[in-house]
Amino acid sequence: MNTLLNVTADTASDIAALEAELRSGLQLFWRTAATILDDGPIRLSPPDEATLSLPRNFFSMLFLYSYYRIGVPAERRILYAAVNQCLRGMVTGCDNLLDDEYKTTLETDLPLPAHRFRSVLDIMVADRVLFAVLADHCHRHALPVDLALQASAASLRALTLSGAQEAAEEEGIAERIAPEIVLGRIHHDKTGVLFQSPWAVPSVLEADLPPEAATVQEALFQVGIGCQILDDLVDLFRDVRQQRHNYVASIIVHREPRELWQQLQTLLPTDQTPDRLYADWPDFAARLKTEAMTTIEQGLRALFFDRHHDLVHPAALFVASRIGAAVAY
């Protein structure tokens, strides 16, 4: 961890303990998935070290930290890490189907070209693992199984707000609305609230959440919005081609010189990425990246304990690199 984020030894020690919990939660997910698929026609491959690594699960670590931040006990933090892997499997599976691509969540012996069914399988398995780990938790702690049903339903409600926004854009949009509306309404639902969805299940299972729980959820919301701005920078051309809402595109249309939009239209048929556009308009690109990074860092600063504020800047840079924004311009 200290190599990944270049932080002090004390901070690295604290985070290493959380990283071990994250690994335990991921392993709980994989063990449960293997049990569910056992004796069936589809065989699940065990996760390798890369699959369990911190770089591959960095956002899951942020969600785990948010439970740690308000004092959720370690046993339930591990449970919630497994739950979040389920939510991740559902979201990734849905994104794969909508984007007609395949980002792996489960490694199975299904043929690689069968990416649509692989995505369907990811969603089905993740949903069943979710209920299995929740039901097992209730059984082991003599809690009513109805609590598992409530938590499962809460997780679905948390995801469907983002899904509804995706559905609204599936057939394309009619106009480029103002950037403040994209950020305050579209990305609010699509990404900001999605980053808060890991709190749906704890909100049901935790008896008394302290006031700080609202603070960390707002911090996660800010991180999500900042990440979406970076996504919009990277995906500008794709979103314009597919007639999807994009904060950067709306800024260009509503606030920037007409020449910028005209150049975008000129490059669109030939360039797959907006790198050349950003190279020609460096101040514009730098301004948007600064806005995104500032938003992410504000969220991380509110999320982390003061003693871990040396994580803020390196964590933000790592997030940008994972999104691809660090090399996009």
Disulfide bonds with the S-S distance in Angstrom:
none
